[in-house]
Amino acid sequence: MKLKSMLRLLVGASVVWSASHSLAWAKCTDELTQDASARANGNKRGEATAGLDDETTSLDPRAQLQTLASEATKRSAELGASRLLAEASAFDVKETMGARYPTVTINGGAGAGGSEVNGVESSRGMQASVGMNVNGTLMDWGRLSRMTEYRSGLADSAKFSADNLREQVVLEAVSTAIERNRYRVQAQVYQQYVRKMSCLVEALEQIVAEDRGRTSELVQARKTQAQAEISRDAAISQGRQIELKLRKLIGDQTRLGSGITVPLTQLPELGEINRQIENSNDVRQLRAQSEAMDSYAKAVLAGQKPQFNWGVSKTASKLGSTKTSGWQAGVTVSYTLFNGYSDQAAALAASRRADAARQQLAGLITTRTSRVSEIYDVATSSMERARRYVEVLRESDRVRGFTFQQWSQLGKRSLFDLMSAESDHFNLRVAYVNALHDGVIASAQLRSLGAGLATWLSVSEQ
């Protein structure tokens, strides 16, 4: 009799659960934003656009990336300093090129004076003089041309250095924005999990009120709810830290939506990126440095030869009533017989620096090609993993639906089966979010290793 009574109570409790609370549980499930099947049926952005307001989601994704990159380059003090150094190097080129033109100088003076001849004063009074000198290079064996090439190479190197720093700034800003998006979406998923567990806890509280024997199920559900809340709070905390970093990079005025990930979901071709390596900023910087050092070595060698210059001068002076004038024109030659071999050492030093830059260039191209292959593998693997997670999530959603139906009927599934199905489903959603964002970040890195992310976004000099 006792056994029959217990079965009646258990069946009664189950009926109460099925009739009174299965609808609330199902409603709670329906309220949760987009699951795997929704993503598979037309939302190409998936978890990446969950929970955004209309204003941010209506913005063009590529325009958001361009705004992000533009603001980051404007606010970077390091990039501003690098650009000023590049401008200074350009003025150095103009200074060197100015030596091609004749140098014109003028001098003069005035004051009291006098002169004597054999002790007899011949003139006395105010004295004034003026003179002009014009001189220039007649032949320097190409030294000035090589020095101009050297300065031009340094200017190009400084420009490419600034462009390379701009690329780093843009990549950091884009990667930070993507990381912020990752933790925002993670927090949204965990919040949905918390709401789901809250629904379960509320339903179980009503069941336990009628059947105290199911208290352990309520305790287990509360524990799972607390764990979900901890995961949500951790995601929120990490997102807050990334948000602070992003504000430092782009300020507080730029509004960004999660749609910024969309353009980067399309991976560039591996061959295209490898072809672009030759024109990347740091490769061009090393190439400019090596060419500059070669030119400097040639300039030093040319300077060791005799240097021919021409000059014209004219002077005029007046002392009292006596006027004098004179002029001179001619060619001068200078040749250093011995300077302690310093010129030879300078030429050899420049030559070694050019060789070192070429070796660094070869090493950089090899390293970058290998790095491109690694990042491309990460990107393709992450995107494929995200695609497969979508397929698994469809089945996971069906499993948790079946598990709920079987649990709501007496004896077919335990609460632990139900919570396990829910836990697996939401963990899969978080794994999908991570795989998708890993792939997007790798896509950004790929473009940065090629022609440059800033070039792809057409971010010009500010």
Solvent accessible surface area in square Angstrom, and as a share of the most:
residue,aa,sasa,rsa
1,M,172,0.77
2,K,171,0.72
3,L,122,0.61
4,K,121,0.51
5,S,47,0.30
6,M,126,0.56
7,L,89,0.44
8,R,152,0.56
9,L,131,0.65
10,L,67,0.33
11,V,65,0.37
12,G,33,0.32
13,A,8,0.06
14,S,12,0.08
15,V,87,0.50
16,V,49,0.28
17,W,2,0.01
18,S,41,0.26
19,A,78,0.60
20,S,65,0.42
21,H,13,0.06
22,S,27,0.17
23,L,138,0.69
24,A,56,0.44
25,W,7,0.02
26,A,41,0.31
27,K,125,0.53
28,C,7,0.04
29,T,38,0.22
30,D,117,0.61
31,E,87,0.39
32,L,19,0.09
33,T,65,0.38
34,Q,42,0.19
35,D,35,0.18
36,A,0,0.00
37,S,43,0.27
38,A,43,0.33
39,R,12,0.04
40,A,35,0.27
41,N,125,0.64
42,G,61,0.59
43,N,45,0.23
44,K,198,0.84
45,R,75,0.27
46,G,1,0.01
47,E,0,0.00
48,A,1,0.01
49,T,15,0.09
50,A,2,0.02
51,G,60,0.58
52,L,28,0.14
53,D,73,0.38
54,D,124,0.64
55,E,97,0.43
56,T,8,0.05
57,T,42,0.24
58,S,89,0.58
59,L,69,0.35
60,D,84,0.44
61,P,33,0.21
62,R,86,0.31
63,A,42,0.33
64,Q,6,0.03
65,L,1,0.00
66,Q,63,0.28
67,T,64,0.37
68,L,0,0.00
69,A,0,0.00
70,S,26,0.17
71,E,48,0.21
72,A,2,0.01
73,T,2,0.01
74,K,115,0.49
75,R,130,0.47
76,S,19,0.12
77,A,80,0.62
78,E,117,0.52
79,L,1,0.00
80,G,30,0.29
81,A,53,0.41
82,S,16,0.10
83,R,36,0.13
84,L,116,0.58
85,L,123,0.61
86,A,17,0.13
87,E,95,0.43
88,A,50,0.39
89,S,20,0.13
90,A,46,0.36
91,F,129,0.54
92,D,57,0.29
93,V,19,0.11
94,K,133,0.56
95,E,123,0.55
96,T,15,0.09
97,M,87,0.39
98,G,40,0.38
99,A,55,0.42
100,R,119,0.44
101,Y,151,0.57
102,P,72,0.45
103,T,72,0.42
104,V,91,0.53
105,T,61,0.36
106,I,119,0.60
107,N,82,0.42
108,G,58,0.56
109,G,43,0.41
110,A,91,0.71
111,G,28,0.27
112,A,91,0.71
113,G,26,0.25
114,G,47,0.45
115,S,44,0.28
116,E,120,0.54
117,V,93,0.53
118,N,150,0.77
119,G,64,0.62
120,V,105,0.60
121,E,89,0.40
122,S,72,0.46
123,S,20,0.13
124,R,181,0.66
125,G,27,0.26
126,M,135,0.60
127,Q,79,0.35
128,A,48,0.38
129,S,50,0.32
130,V,76,0.44
131,G,3,0.03
132,M,87,0.39
133,N,51,0.26
134,V,36,0.21
135,N,64,0.33
136,G,13,0.12
137,T,63,0.37
138,L,100,0.50
139,M,83,0.37
140,D,18,0.10
141,W,111,0.39
142,G,22,0.21
143,R,89,0.33
144,L,19,0.10
145,S,34,0.22
146,R,67,0.25
147,M,37,0.17
148,T,14,0.08
149,E,80,0.36
150,Y,34,0.13
151,R,64,0.23
152,S,38,0.24
153,G,9,0.09
154,L,59,0.29
155,A,14,0.11
156,D,66,0.34
157,S,8,0.05
158,A,21,0.16
159,K,104,0.44
160,F,25,0.11
161,S,40,0.25
162,A,3,0.03
163,D,10,0.05
164,N,33,0.17
165,L,45,0.22
166,R,25,0.09
167,E,12,0.05
168,Q,98,0.44
169,V,16,0.09
170,V,0,0.00
171,L,41,0.20
172,E,74,0.33
173,A,0,0.00
174,V,0,0.00
175,S,24,0.15
176,T,7,0.04
177,A,0,0.00
178,I,0,0.00
179,E,41,0.19
180,R,21,0.08
181,N,1,0.00
182,R,22,0.08
183,Y,40,0.15
184,R,75,0.27
185,V,0,0.00
186,Q,16,0.07
187,A,14,0.11
188,Q,40,0.18
189,V,1,0.00
190,Y,35,0.13
191,Q,69,0.31
192,Q,10,0.04
193,Y,16,0.06
194,V,8,0.05
195,R,82,0.30
196,K,2,0.01
197,M,0,0.00
198,S,30,0.19
199,C,31,0.19
200,L,0,0.00
201,V,12,0.07
202,E,102,0.46
203,A,5,0.04
204,L,0,0.00
205,E,70,0.31
206,Q,90,0.40
207,I,2,0.01
208,V,6,0.03
209,A,77,0.60
210,E,112,0.50
211,D,28,0.14
212,R,174,0.64
213,G,69,0.66
214,R,33,0.12
215,T,50,0.29
216,S,73,0.47
217,E,31,0.14
218,L,11,0.06
219,V,87,0.50
220,Q,48,0.21
221,A,0,0.00
222,R,114,0.42
223,K,100,0.42
224,T,14,0.08
225,Q,36,0.16
226,A,46,0.35
227,Q,97,0.43
228,A,3,0.02
229,E,54,0.24
230,I,120,0.61
231,S,39,0.25
232,R,48,0.18
233,D,71,0.37
234,A,50,0.39
235,A,2,0.02
236,I,76,0.39
237,S,34,0.22
238,Q,81,0.36
239,G,10,0.09
240,R,137,0.50
241,Q,114,0.51
242,I,36,0.18
243,E,43,0.19
244,L,108,0.54
245,K,92,0.39
246,L,3,0.02
247,R,114,0.42
248,K,160,0.68
249,L,28,0.14
250,I,7,0.04
251,G,10,0.09
252,D,106,0.55
253,Q,165,0.73
254,T,25,0.14
255,R,124,0.45
256,L,9,0.05
257,G,0,0.00
258,S,2,0.01
259,G,1,0.01
260,I,1,0.00
261,T,2,0.01
262,V,47,0.27
263,P,26,0.17
264,L,0,0.00
265,T,44,0.26
266,Q,131,0.58
267,L,50,0.25
268,P,9,0.06
269,E,118,0.53
270,L,57,0.28
271,G,34,0.33
272,E,64,0.29
273,I,2,0.01
274,N,48,0.25
275,R,164,0.60
276,Q,48,0.21
277,I,3,0.01
278,E,78,0.35
279,N,97,0.50
280,S,3,0.02
281,N,21,0.11
282,D,22,0.12
283,V,0,0.00
284,R,95,0.35
285,Q,35,0.16
286,L,27,0.14
287,R,76,0.28
288,A,8,0.06
289,Q,54,0.24
290,S,4,0.03
291,E,101,0.45
292,A,0,0.00
293,M,26,0.12
294,D,45,0.23
295,S,12,0.08
296,Y,62,0.24
297,A,11,0.08
298,K,117,0.49
299,A,2,0.02
300,V,20,0.11
301,L,93,0.46
302,A,7,0.06
303,G,28,0.27
304,Q,48,0.21
305,K,98,0.42
306,P,44,0.28
307,Q,30,0.13
308,F,56,0.23
309,N,52,0.27
310,W,75,0.26
311,G,23,0.22
312,V,69,0.39
313,S,27,0.17
314,K,99,0.42
315,T,72,0.42
316,A,37,0.29
317,S,42,0.27
318,K,92,0.39
319,L,27,0.13
320,G,25,0.24
321,S,108,0.70
322,T,68,0.39
323,K,152,0.64
324,T,79,0.46
325,S,82,0.53
326,G,30,0.29
327,W,187,0.65
328,Q,130,0.58
329,A,58,0.45
330,G,41,0.40
331,V,93,0.53
332,T,86,0.50
333,V,90,0.52
334,S,63,0.41
335,Y,120,0.46
336,T,81,0.47
337,L,160,0.80
338,F,144,0.60
339,N,60,0.31
340,G,46,0.44
341,Y,141,0.54
342,S,59,0.38
343,D,42,0.22
344,Q,78,0.35
345,A,60,0.46
346,A,34,0.26
347,A,7,0.05
348,L,102,0.51
349,A,37,0.29
350,A,0,0.00
351,S,35,0.23
352,R,145,0.53
353,R,142,0.52
354,A,0,0.00
355,D,56,0.29
356,A,50,0.39
357,A,6,0.05
358,R,100,0.36
359,Q,138,0.61
360,Q,107,0.47
361,L,22,0.11
362,A,59,0.46
363,G,36,0.35
364,L,43,0.22
365,I,43,0.22
366,T,97,0.56
367,T,89,0.52
368,R,34,0.12
369,T,53,0.31
370,S,57,0.37
371,R,106,0.39
372,V,0,0.00
373,S,52,0.34
374,E,92,0.41
375,I,8,0.04
376,Y,59,0.23
377,D,88,0.46
378,V,73,0.42
379,A,0,0.00
380,T,46,0.27
381,S,48,0.31
382,S,3,0.02
383,M,35,0.16
384,E,72,0.32
385,R,97,0.36
386,A,5,0.04
387,R,120,0.44
388,R,145,0.53
389,Y,46,0.18
390,V,20,0.11
391,E,75,0.34
392,V,70,0.40
393,L,0,0.00
394,R,92,0.34
395,E,92,0.41
396,S,14,0.09
397,D,35,0.18
398,R,137,0.50
399,V,79,0.45
400,R,12,0.04
401,G,30,0.29
402,F,100,0.42
403,T,2,0.01
404,F,27,0.11
405,Q,100,0.45
406,Q,64,0.28
407,W,14,0.05
408,S,13,0.08
409,Q,93,0.41
410,L,80,0.40
411,G,76,0.73
412,K,130,0.55
413,R,98,0.36
414,S,50,0.32
415,L,1,0.00
416,F,106,0.44
417,D,57,0.29
418,L,0,0.00
419,M,8,0.04
420,S,58,0.37
421,A,12,0.09
422,E,2,0.01
423,S,33,0.21
424,D,79,0.41
425,H,0,0.00
426,F,1,0.00
427,N,82,0.42
428,L,39,0.19
429,R,1,0.00
430,V,15,0.09
431,A,28,0.22
432,Y,12,0.05
433,V,0,0.00
434,N,46,0.23
435,A,2,0.01
436,L,18,0.09
437,H,0,0.00
438,D,50,0.26
439,G,0,0.00
440,V,0,0.00
441,I,22,0.11
442,A,3,0.02
443,S,0,0.00
444,A,0,0.00
445,Q,52,0.23
446,L,0,0.00
447,R,34,0.13
448,S,15,0.10
449,L,27,0.13
450,G,1,0.01
451,A,36,0.28
452,G,4,0.04
453,L,1,0.00
454,A,1,0.01
455,T,76,0.44
456,W,58,0.20
457,L,1,0.00
458,S,89,0.58
459,V,10,0.06
460,S,74,0.48
461,E,90,0.40
462,Q,99,0.44
